[in-house]
């Protein structure tokens, strides 16, 4: 059975210069056997903030006493901005579906959802013109919708880390929205490499 090890490295750049491209050449020396490189990822910032694996072959839905646990739902109300903490009892990350229902209209670019201290951020450049509109960022289907129709997003679909997962939600100042977060907890299992 293959054994995978996760490595991370920091690439430092000169702050005054803009990076136009990066070339990555994985190299192995002084070893024998098979080597697999998967999920090479580059992200900005000085800390490792996220890692999303291909879950189809190694994960299964979280189980308690042999039965699949139904999806988890968390709802709440946010005014201006709050950090939402989700509890994921699964042993691995899971895609997160985010639904926001603004109570007032909101300016273009004033709504965002992120992970941790603001990494893995998704922002919505489209204005929400009516109270009660539904803005949905769906990791499960890789869609971003406004009232059921595709809309633009800038950034990333969200996920919830195993254990507790913190998600800063930012809205236009002094405005509020109802929110609903939904995810299917996952655990190791299924076919191995």
Residue frames as a rotation matrix with the C-alpha (Angstrom) as fourth column:
UNK 1
0.585 0.811 0.000 0.00
0.811 -0.585 0.000 0.00
0.000 0.000 -1.000 0.00
UNK 2
-0.079 -0.591 0.803 1.28
0.523 -0.710 -0.471 3.48
0.849 0.383 0.365 -0.88
UNK 3
0.212 0.076 -0.974 2.22
0.928 -0.330 0.176 5.80
-0.308 -0.941 -0.140 1.94
UNK 4
0.306 -0.025 0.952 1.89
0.569 -0.797 -0.204 9.54
0.763 0.604 -0.229 1.43
UNK 5
-0.147 -0.424 -0.893 3.80
0.924 -0.380 0.028 12.24
-0.352 -0.822 0.448 3.26
UNK 6
0.785 0.485 0.386 2.83
0.582 -0.792 -0.186 15.91
0.215 0.371 -0.904 3.17
UNK 7
-0.327 -0.903 -0.280 5.57
0.916 -0.375 0.141 18.49
-0.232 -0.210 0.950 2.69
UNK 8
0.851 0.489 0.191 5.35
0.524 -0.818 -0.239 22.27
0.040 0.303 -0.952 2.58
UNK 9
-0.305 -0.952 -0.037 7.96
0.942 -0.308 0.135 24.84
-0.140 0.007 0.990 1.66
UNK 10
0.616 0.437 -0.656 7.99
0.378 -0.894 -0.240 28.64
-0.691 -0.100 -0.716 1.71
UNK 11
-0.029 -0.568 0.822 9.13
0.978 -0.185 -0.093 30.60
0.205 0.802 0.561 -1.33
UNK 12
0.169 0.023 -0.985 10.28
0.537 -0.840 0.073 34.10
-0.826 -0.542 -0.154 -0.44
UNK 13
0.241 -0.057 0.969 10.03
0.909 -0.335 -0.246 36.92
0.339 0.941 -0.029 -2.98
UNK 14
-0.866 -0.481 -0.140 11.24
0.501 -0.838 -0.218 40.49
-0.012 -0.258 0.966 -2.99
UNK 15
-0.157 0.893 -0.422 8.32
0.691 -0.206 -0.693 42.60
-0.705 -0.401 -0.585 -1.79
UNK 16
-0.162 0.058 -0.985 8.97
-0.336 -0.942 0.000 45.41
-0.928 0.331 0.172 -4.30
UNK 17
-0.801 -0.183 -0.570 8.73
-0.597 0.164 0.785 43.07
-0.050 0.969 -0.241 -7.29
UNK 18
0.268 0.961 0.068 5.66
-0.890 0.274 -0.366 41.40
-0.370 0.038 0.928 -8.73
UNK 19
-0.605 -0.396 0.691 5.77
-0.156 0.909 0.386 37.63
-0.781 0.126 -0.612 -9.33
UNK 20
-0.166 0.502 -0.849 4.66
-0.974 -0.216 0.063 36.86
-0.152 0.837 0.525 -12.89
UNK 21
0.608 0.355 -0.710 5.21
-0.492 0.871 0.014 33.10
0.623 0.341 0.704 -12.96
UNK 22
0.102 -0.539 0.836 6.57
-0.871 0.357 0.336 30.22
-0.480 -0.763 -0.433 -10.92
UNK 23
0.236 -0.099 -0.967 8.16
-0.615 0.755 -0.227 27.02
0.752 0.648 0.117 -12.21
UNK 24
0.322 -0.079 0.943 8.07
-0.840 0.436 0.323 23.99
-0.437 -0.897 0.074 -9.92
UNK 25
0.165 -0.361 -0.918 10.30
-0.622 0.684 -0.381 21.00
0.765 0.634 -0.112 -10.65
UNK 26
0.784 0.122 0.609 9.85
-0.582 0.486 0.652 18.16
-0.217 -0.865 0.452 -8.13
UNK 27
0.119 -0.826 -0.551 13.14
-0.627 0.368 -0.687 16.28
0.770 0.427 -0.474 -7.72
UNK 28
0.924 0.097 0.369 13.99
-0.345 0.625 0.700 13.08
-0.163 -0.775 0.611 -5.84
UNK 29
0.181 -0.905 -0.384 17.48
-0.636 0.191 -0.748 11.77
0.751 0.380 -0.541 -5.16
UNK 30
-0.733 -0.662 0.157 19.16
-0.559 0.456 -0.692 8.97
0.386 -0.595 -0.705 -3.23
UNK 31
-0.246 0.678 0.693 16.17
-0.647 0.417 -0.638 6.60
-0.722 -0.605 0.336 -3.04
UNK 32
-0.980 0.026 -0.197 14.56
-0.131 0.662 0.738 3.62
0.150 0.749 -0.645 -4.74
UNK 33
-0.541 0.839 0.053 10.95
0.639 0.452 -0.622 2.59
-0.546 -0.303 -0.781 -5.39
UNK 34
-0.177 0.601 0.779 7.93
0.834 -0.329 0.443 4.42
0.523 0.728 -0.443 -6.75
UNK 35
-0.788 -0.041 -0.614 7.32
0.385 -0.811 -0.440 8.09
-0.480 -0.584 0.655 -6.06
UNK 36
-0.027 0.836 0.548 3.97
0.944 -0.160 0.290 9.82
0.330 0.525 -0.785 -6.62
UNK 37
-0.965 -0.133 -0.227 3.55
0.196 -0.939 -0.284 13.59
-0.175 -0.319 0.932 -6.67
UNK 38
-0.172 0.956 0.237 -0.04
0.878 0.040 0.476 14.70
0.446 0.290 -0.847 -6.12
UNK 39
0.697 0.694 -0.179 -1.83
0.693 -0.589 0.416 17.90
0.183 -0.414 -0.892 -5.22
UNK 40
-0.541 -0.839 -0.056 0.93
0.839 -0.535 -0.101 20.42
0.055 -0.101 0.993 -5.80
UNK 41
0.577 0.816 0.041 -0.44
0.785 -0.568 0.248 23.72
0.225 -0.111 -0.968 -4.46
UNK 42
-0.683 -0.709 0.178 0.81
0.635 -0.696 -0.335 27.30
0.361 -0.116 0.925 -4.35
UNK 43
0.530 0.846 -0.048 -0.85
0.756 -0.447 0.479 29.87
0.384 -0.290 -0.877 -2.09
UNK 44
-0.057 -0.538 0.841 0.03
-0.003 -0.842 -0.540 33.34
0.998 -0.034 0.046 -0.87
UNK 45
0.781 0.301 0.547 0.84
-0.486 -0.257 0.835 34.16
0.392 -0.918 -0.055 2.72
UNK 46
-0.223 -0.963 0.153 3.44
-0.809 0.095 -0.581 33.06
0.545 -0.253 -0.800 5.27
UNK 47
-0.546 0.085 0.833 1.44
-0.604 0.649 -0.462 30.16
-0.580 -0.756 -0.303 6.77
UNK 48
-0.938 0.284 -0.199 -0.04
0.079 0.735 0.674 26.98
0.338 0.616 -0.712 5.39
UNK 49
-0.681 0.712 0.168 -3.78
-0.669 -0.513 -0.538 27.66
-0.297 -0.479 0.826 5.47
UNK 50
0.374 0.916 0.145 -5.57
-0.732 0.387 -0.561 24.98
-0.570 0.103 0.815 3.57
UNK 51
-0.825 -0.544 -0.153 -5.26
-0.536 0.666 0.519 21.61
-0.180 0.510 -0.841 1.95
UNK 52
0.293 0.950 0.108 -8.02
-0.774 0.302 -0.557 19.85
-0.562 0.080 0.823 0.07
UNK 53
-0.737 -0.573 0.358 -7.39
-0.311 0.758 0.573 16.30
-0.600 0.311 -0.737 -1.03
UNK 54
-0.398 0.605 -0.689 -9.18
-0.730 0.246 0.638 14.33
0.555 0.757 0.344 -3.72
UNK 55
-0.466 0.238 0.852 -11.62
-0.796 0.306 -0.521 12.49
-0.385 -0.922 0.047 -1.50
UNK 56
0.316 0.764 -0.562 -13.34
-0.928 0.373 -0.014 10.17
0.199 0.525 0.827 -3.98
UNK 57
0.241 -0.262 -0.935 -11.06
-0.248 0.915 -0.320 7.19
0.938 0.309 0.155 -3.44
UNK 58
-0.610 -0.660 -0.439 -10.09
0.239 0.376 -0.895 7.44
0.756 -0.651 -0.072 0.21
UNK 59
-0.911 0.310 0.273 -13.04
-0.393 -0.445 -0.805 8.87
-0.128 -0.840 0.527 2.15
UNK 60
-0.507 0.846 -0.167 -16.53
0.582 0.478 0.658 7.78
0.636 0.236 -0.734 3.01
UNK 61
0.117 0.645 0.755 -19.45
-0.311 -0.699 0.644 9.47
0.943 -0.310 0.119 4.75
UNK 62
-0.728 -0.414 0.547 -19.04
-0.591 -0.027 -0.806 9.69
0.348 -0.910 -0.225 8.53
UNK 63
0.041 0.709 -0.704 -20.69
-0.007 0.704 0.710 6.86
0.999 -0.024 0.034 10.45
UNK 64
-0.514 -0.087 0.853 -21.87
-0.850 -0.080 -0.520 6.38
0.113 -0.993 -0.032 14.04
UNK 65
-0.237 0.364 0.901 -22.72
-0.432 0.791 -0.434 2.83
-0.870 -0.492 -0.030 15.15
UNK 66
-0.635 -0.155 0.757 -22.43
0.466 0.705 0.535 1.71
-0.616 0.692 -0.376 11.51
UNK 67
0.381 0.840 0.387 -25.03
0.879 -0.198 -0.434 4.18
-0.288 0.505 -0.814 10.19
UNK 68
-0.469 -0.501 0.727 -24.25
0.743 -0.670 0.017 7.16
0.478 0.548 0.686 7.97
UNK 69
-0.348 0.279 -0.895 -24.73
0.621 -0.646 -0.443 10.43
-0.702 -0.710 0.051 9.84
UNK 70
0.528 0.586 0.614 -27.02
0.849 -0.353 -0.393 12.81
-0.013 0.729 -0.685 7.90
UNK 71
-0.192 -0.609 0.770 -25.62
0.583 -0.702 -0.410 16.16
0.790 0.370 0.490 6.74
UNK 72
-0.307 -0.004 -0.952 -25.06
0.880 -0.383 -0.282 18.80
-0.363 -0.924 0.121 9.44
UNK 73
0.189 0.418 0.888 -26.84
0.616 -0.755 0.225 22.16
0.765 0.504 -0.400 9.32
UNK 74
-0.409 -0.267 -0.873 -25.80
0.835 -0.495 -0.240 25.31
-0.368 -0.827 0.425 11.17
UNK 75
0.138 0.462 0.876 -27.78
0.718 -0.656 0.233 28.52
0.682 0.597 -0.422 10.94
UNK 76
-0.195 -0.223 -0.955 -27.52
0.867 -0.494 -0.062 31.97
-0.458 -0.840 0.290 12.42
UNK 77
0.866 0.392 0.310 -27.68
0.482 -0.818 -0.313 35.71
0.131 0.421 -0.898 11.89
UNK 78
-0.213 -0.966 -0.145 -24.68
0.960 -0.235 0.152 37.92
-0.181 -0.107 0.978 11.12
UNK 79
0.917 0.391 -0.072 -24.58
0.376 -0.911 -0.168 41.71
-0.132 0.127 -0.983 11.42
UNK 80
0.703 -0.660 -0.265 -21.66
-0.699 -0.710 -0.086 43.48
-0.131 0.246 -0.960 9.67
UNK 81
0.102 -0.703 -0.704 -19.29
-0.521 0.566 -0.640 40.57
0.848 0.432 -0.308 10.35
UNK 82
0.545 0.050 0.837 -18.83
-0.784 0.383 0.488 37.61
-0.296 -0.922 0.248 12.63
UNK 83
-0.601 -0.675 -0.428 -16.74
-0.740 0.673 -0.023 34.45
0.303 0.303 -0.903 12.86
UNK 84
0.581 0.814 0.010 -18.90
-0.793 0.564 0.230 31.35
0.181 -0.142 0.973 12.67
UNK 85
-0.577 -0.742 0.340 -17.50
-0.799 0.600 -0.047 28.23
-0.169 -0.299 -0.939 14.36
UNK 86
0.464 0.686 -0.560 -18.62
-0.777 0.619 0.115 24.88
0.426 0.382 0.820 12.93
UNK 87
-0.130 -0.451 0.883 -18.10
-0.765 0.612 0.200 21.53
-0.631 -0.650 -0.424 14.64
UNK 88
0.339 0.099 -0.935 -17.18
-0.804 0.547 -0.234 18.73
0.489 0.831 0.265 12.26
UNK 89
0.476 -0.089 0.875 -17.16
-0.674 0.602 0.428 15.36
-0.565 -0.794 0.227 14.04
UNK 90
0.988 -0.147 -0.056 -15.74
0.062 0.690 -0.721 13.60
0.144 0.709 0.691 10.98
UNK 91
0.488 -0.871 -0.055 -12.06
0.470 0.209 0.858 12.72
-0.736 -0.444 0.511 10.85
UNK 92
-0.525 -0.678 0.514 -11.38
0.802 -0.192 0.565 14.74
-0.285 0.709 0.645 7.68
UNK 93
-0.801 0.201 -0.564 -12.26
-0.265 -0.964 0.034 17.95
-0.537 0.176 0.825 5.85
UNK 94
-0.254 0.783 0.567 -15.62
0.844 0.466 -0.265 18.22
-0.472 0.411 -0.780 4.10
UNK 95
-0.747 0.073 0.661 -16.99
0.447 -0.682 0.579 20.54
0.493 0.728 0.477 1.42
UNK 96
-0.592 0.493 -0.638 -19.14
0.502 -0.393 -0.770 23.33
-0.630 -0.776 -0.015 2.85
UNK 97
-0.295 0.602 0.742 -22.32
0.768 -0.312 0.559 24.69
0.568 0.735 -0.371 1.25
UNK 98
-0.773 -0.041 -0.633 -22.96
0.461 -0.723 -0.515 28.30
-0.436 -0.690 0.578 2.33
UNK 99
-0.077 0.812 0.579 -26.34
0.835 -0.264 0.482 30.00
0.545 0.521 -0.657 1.94
UNK 100
-0.840 -0.151 -0.521 -26.76
0.426 -0.777 -0.463 33.70
-0.335 -0.611 0.717 2.80
UNK 101
0.026 0.923 0.385 -30.10
0.925 -0.169 0.341 35.52
0.380 0.347 -0.858 2.92
UNK 102
-0.891 -0.432 0.138 -29.47
0.361 -0.859 -0.363 39.28
0.276 -0.274 0.922 3.26
UNK 103
-0.137 0.836 -0.531 -32.07
0.886 -0.137 -0.443 41.16
-0.443 -0.531 -0.722 5.33
UNK 104
0.506 0.215 -0.835 -31.25
-0.125 -0.940 -0.318 44.38
-0.853 0.266 -0.448 3.43
UNK 105
0.950 -0.279 0.140 -29.85
0.168 0.079 -0.983 45.08
0.263 0.957 0.121 -0.03
UNK 106
0.513 -0.844 -0.156 -26.02
0.225 -0.043 0.973 44.99
-0.829 -0.534 0.168 -0.12
UNK 107
0.564 -0.371 -0.738 -23.47
-0.731 -0.640 -0.237 46.69
-0.384 0.673 -0.632 -2.33
UNK 108
0.865 -0.333 -0.376 -21.38
-0.068 0.664 -0.745 44.79
0.498 0.670 0.551 -4.85
UNK 109
-0.013 -0.978 -0.207 -18.32
0.067 0.206 -0.976 43.23
0.998 -0.026 0.063 -3.20
UNK 110
-0.132 -0.024 0.991 -19.56
-0.850 -0.511 -0.126 43.73
0.510 -0.859 0.047 0.36
UNK 111
0.772 0.435 0.463 -20.19
-0.609 0.714 0.345 40.03
-0.181 -0.549 0.816 1.12
UNK 112
-0.053 -0.793 -0.607 -17.43
-0.698 0.464 -0.545 37.48
0.714 0.395 -0.579 1.74
UNK 113
0.944 0.201 0.262 -16.86
-0.325 0.708 0.627 34.13
-0.060 -0.677 0.734 3.45
UNK 114
0.127 -0.967 -0.222 -13.44
-0.747 0.054 -0.663 32.81
0.653 0.250 -0.715 4.46
UNK 115
0.723 -0.012 -0.690 -11.65
0.325 0.888 0.325 30.21
0.609 -0.459 0.647 6.56
UNK 116
0.090 -0.742 -0.664 -9.56
0.988 0.153 -0.037 30.67
0.129 -0.653 0.747 9.71
UNK 117
-0.154 -0.260 -0.953 -7.96
0.527 -0.838 0.143 34.10
-0.836 -0.480 0.267 9.85
UNK 118
0.363 0.410 -0.837 -9.32
-0.412 -0.735 -0.539 35.10
-0.836 0.540 -0.098 6.44
UNK 119
-0.741 -0.654 -0.152 -7.63
-0.460 0.328 0.825 32.63
-0.490 0.681 -0.543 4.11
UNK 120
-0.852 0.377 0.363 -9.40
0.509 0.755 0.413 30.65
-0.119 0.537 -0.835 1.41
UNK 121
-0.517 0.626 -0.584 -11.70
-0.057 -0.706 -0.706 33.64
-0.854 -0.331 0.401 0.91
UNK 122
-0.495 0.480 0.725 -14.68
0.862 0.168 0.478 33.87
0.107 0.861 -0.497 -1.44
UNK 123
-0.635 0.303 -0.710 -16.11
0.018 -0.914 -0.405 37.30
-0.772 -0.270 0.575 -2.29
UNK 124
-0.066 0.747 0.662 -19.17
0.919 0.303 -0.251 38.15
-0.388 0.592 -0.706 -4.33
UNK 125
-0.895 -0.424 -0.137 -18.80
0.339 -0.847 0.410 41.08
-0.290 0.321 0.902 -6.78
UNK 126
-0.499 0.793 0.350 -22.53
0.394 -0.152 0.906 41.15
0.772 0.590 -0.237 -7.59
UNK 127
-0.803 0.309 0.510 -24.82
-0.570 -0.650 -0.502 43.46
0.176 -0.694 0.698 -5.62
UNK 128
-0.676 0.703 -0.224 -27.72
0.734 0.669 -0.115 41.90
0.069 -0.242 -0.968 -3.71
UNK 129
-0.835 0.290 0.468 -30.61
-0.054 -0.889 0.455 44.15
0.548 0.355 0.758 -4.66
UNK 130
0.128 0.973 0.191 -33.48
-0.519 -0.098 0.849 42.72
0.845 -0.208 0.493 -2.62
UNK 131
-0.406 -0.140 0.903 -33.92
-0.897 0.251 -0.364 41.60
-0.176 -0.958 -0.228 0.96
UNK 132
0.377 0.567 0.733 -34.48
-0.491 0.793 -0.361 37.86
-0.786 -0.223 0.577 1.11
UNK 133
0.544 -0.298 -0.784 -32.42
-0.742 0.265 -0.616 37.04
0.391 0.917 -0.076 -1.99
UNK 134
0.863 -0.296 0.409 -30.55
-0.001 0.809 0.587 33.74
-0.505 -0.507 0.698 -1.71
UNK 135
0.371 -0.848 -0.378 -26.79
-0.872 -0.179 -0.455 33.76
0.318 0.498 -0.806 -2.32
UNK 136
0.901 0.007 0.434 -25.45
-0.183 0.913 0.365 30.19
-0.394 -0.408 0.824 -2.41
UNK 137
0.053 -0.932 -0.358 -21.81
-0.972 0.034 -0.231 29.09
0.227 0.360 -0.905 -2.56
UNK 138
0.807 0.473 0.355 -22.01
-0.534 0.841 0.093 25.32
-0.254 -0.265 0.930 -3.01
UNK 139
-0.288 -0.957 0.044 -18.87
-0.893 0.285 0.350 23.22
-0.347 0.062 -0.936 -2.66
UNK 140
-0.170 0.275 0.946 -20.93
-0.072 0.954 -0.291 20.05
-0.983 -0.118 -0.143 -3.16
UNK 141
0.579 0.433 0.691 -21.85
0.637 0.288 -0.715 21.00
-0.508 0.854 -0.109 -6.74
UNK 142
-0.497 -0.867 -0.023 -19.13
0.719 -0.427 0.549 23.61
-0.486 0.256 0.836 -7.43
UNK 143
-0.056 0.572 0.818 -21.74
0.787 -0.479 0.389 26.32
0.614 0.666 -0.424 -8.10
UNK 144
-0.832 -0.033 -0.554 -22.25
0.374 -0.770 -0.517 29.91
-0.409 -0.637 0.653 -7.04
UNK 145
-0.376 0.819 0.434 -25.87
0.785 0.032 0.619 31.03
0.493 0.573 -0.655 -7.36
UNK 146
-0.945 0.292 -0.146 -27.95
-0.165 -0.814 -0.558 34.14
-0.281 -0.503 0.817 -6.76
UNK 147
-0.079 0.997 0.026 -31.63
-0.736 -0.041 -0.675 33.21
-0.672 -0.072 0.737 -6.51
UNK 148
0.447 0.256 0.857 -30.91
0.093 0.940 -0.329 29.93
-0.890 0.227 0.396 -8.31
UNK 149
0.980 -0.142 0.141 -29.06
0.124 -0.124 -0.985 31.49
0.157 0.982 -0.104 -11.26
UNK 150
0.258 -0.960 -0.112 -25.28
0.959 0.268 -0.087 31.34
0.114 -0.085 0.990 -11.76
UNK 151
0.986 -0.049 0.160 -23.44
-0.067 -0.992 0.105 34.39
0.154 -0.114 -0.981 -10.44
UNK 152
0.277 -0.960 0.029 -19.79
-0.041 -0.042 -0.998 35.43
0.960 0.276 -0.051 -10.23
UNK 153
0.975 -0.178 -0.134 -17.58
0.140 0.022 0.990 34.73
-0.173 -0.984 0.047 -7.25
UNK 154
0.383 -0.922 0.051 -13.96
-0.492 -0.250 -0.834 35.63
0.782 0.294 -0.550 -6.62
UNK 155
-0.258 -0.546 0.797 -12.00
-0.966 0.175 -0.192 33.10
-0.035 -0.819 -0.573 -4.64
UNK 156
-0.868 -0.337 -0.366 -12.62
-0.332 0.940 -0.077 29.63
0.370 0.055 -0.928 -3.38
UNK 157
0.337 0.874 -0.350 -15.38
-0.212 0.432 0.877 27.21
0.917 -0.221 0.331 -2.53
UNK 158
0.020 -0.280 0.960 -15.37
-0.962 -0.268 -0.058 26.62
0.273 -0.922 -0.274 1.21
UNK 159
0.046 0.013 -0.999 -14.63
0.110 0.994 0.018 23.56
0.993 -0.110 0.044 3.32
UNK 160
0.687 0.160 0.709 -14.87
-0.670 -0.238 0.703 22.71
0.281 -0.958 -0.056 6.98
UNK 161
-0.372 -0.904 -0.212 -11.85
-0.634 0.414 -0.653 21.24
0.678 -0.108 -0.727 8.72
UNK 162
0.118 0.329 -0.937 -12.14
0.444 0.826 0.347 18.21
0.888 -0.457 -0.048 10.99
UNK 163
-0.540 -0.214 -0.814 -12.81
0.841 -0.179 -0.511 19.25
-0.036 -0.960 0.277 14.58
UNK 164
0.408 0.673 -0.617 -13.76
0.534 -0.724 -0.437 22.89
-0.740 -0.151 -0.655 14.81
UNK 165
-0.373 -0.397 0.838 -13.59
0.925 -0.231 0.303 25.18
0.073 0.888 0.453 11.80
UNK 166
-0.116 0.270 -0.956 -13.73
0.435 -0.852 -0.293 28.98
-0.893 -0.450 -0.018 11.97
UNK 167
-0.281 0.140 0.950 -15.36
0.953 -0.075 0.293 30.95
0.113 0.987 -0.112 9.14
UNK 168
-0.652 0.048 -0.757 -15.29
0.202 -0.951 -0.234 34.77
-0.731 -0.305 0.611 9.06
UNK 169
-0.037 0.712 0.701 -18.43
0.997 -0.020 0.074 36.09
0.067 0.702 -0.709 7.34
UNK 170
-0.740 -0.273 -0.614 -18.29
0.336 -0.942 0.015 39.76
-0.583 -0.195 0.789 6.30
UNK 171
0.148 0.850 0.506 -21.25
0.988 -0.110 -0.104 41.88
-0.032 0.516 -0.856 5.19
UNK 172
-0.163 -0.094 0.982 -21.81
0.344 -0.938 -0.032 45.51
0.925 0.333 0.185 4.35
UNK 173
-0.939 -0.326 -0.111 -21.38
0.221 -0.324 -0.920 47.63
0.264 -0.888 0.376 7.50
UNK 174
-0.759 0.640 0.122 -24.51
-0.467 -0.404 -0.787 47.84
-0.454 -0.654 0.605 9.73
UNK 175
0.078 0.788 -0.610 -26.43
-0.950 0.245 0.195 45.32
0.303 0.564 0.768 7.60
UNK 176
-0.349 -0.133 0.928 -27.38
-0.654 0.743 -0.140 41.76
-0.671 -0.656 -0.346 8.43
UNK 177
-0.125 0.290 -0.949 -28.12
-0.820 0.509 0.264 38.40
0.559 0.811 0.174 6.85
UNK 178
0.641 0.276 0.716 -29.41
-0.577 0.788 0.213 35.00
-0.505 -0.550 0.665 7.86
UNK 179
-0.200 -0.728 -0.656 -27.05
-0.950 0.308 -0.053 32.19
0.241 0.612 -0.753 7.03
UNK 180
0.814 0.357 0.458 -27.17
-0.435 0.897 0.073 28.44
-0.385 -0.259 0.886 6.66
UNK 181
-0.252 -0.907 -0.336 -24.09
-0.967 0.251 0.048 26.22
0.041 0.337 -0.941 6.44
UNK 182
0.798 0.524 0.299 -24.48
-0.513 0.850 -0.121 22.59
-0.317 -0.057 0.947 5.39
UNK 183
-0.157 -0.856 -0.493 -21.92
-0.947 0.272 -0.170 19.79
0.279 0.441 -0.853 5.08
UNK 184
0.884 0.300 -0.360 -21.61
-0.238 0.949 0.207 16.01
0.403 -0.097 0.910 5.06
UNK 185
0.387 -0.770 0.507 -19.02
-0.809 -0.020 0.588 14.86
-0.442 -0.638 -0.630 7.58
UNK 186
0.637 -0.282 -0.717 -16.40
-0.453 0.615 -0.645 12.48
0.623 0.736 0.264 6.17
UNK 187
0.547 -0.535 0.644 -14.07
-0.542 0.361 0.759 9.81
-0.639 -0.764 -0.092 7.54
UNK 188
-0.461 -0.774 -0.434 -11.23
-0.873 0.310 0.375 7.68
-0.156 0.553 -0.819 6.21
UNK 189
-0.012 0.454 0.891 -12.34
-0.084 0.887 -0.454 4.53
-0.996 -0.080 0.027 4.45
UNK 190
0.835 0.363 -0.413 -13.21
-0.431 -0.035 -0.902 3.32
-0.342 0.931 0.127 0.99
UNK 191
0.829 -0.541 0.142 -10.60
0.515 0.638 -0.573 2.13
0.219 0.548 0.807 -1.47
UNK 192
0.538 -0.754 -0.379 -6.98
-0.050 -0.477 0.878 2.84
-0.842 -0.453 -0.294 -0.63
UNK 193
0.430 -0.483 -0.763 -4.25
-0.899 -0.304 -0.314 3.56
-0.081 0.821 -0.565 -3.13
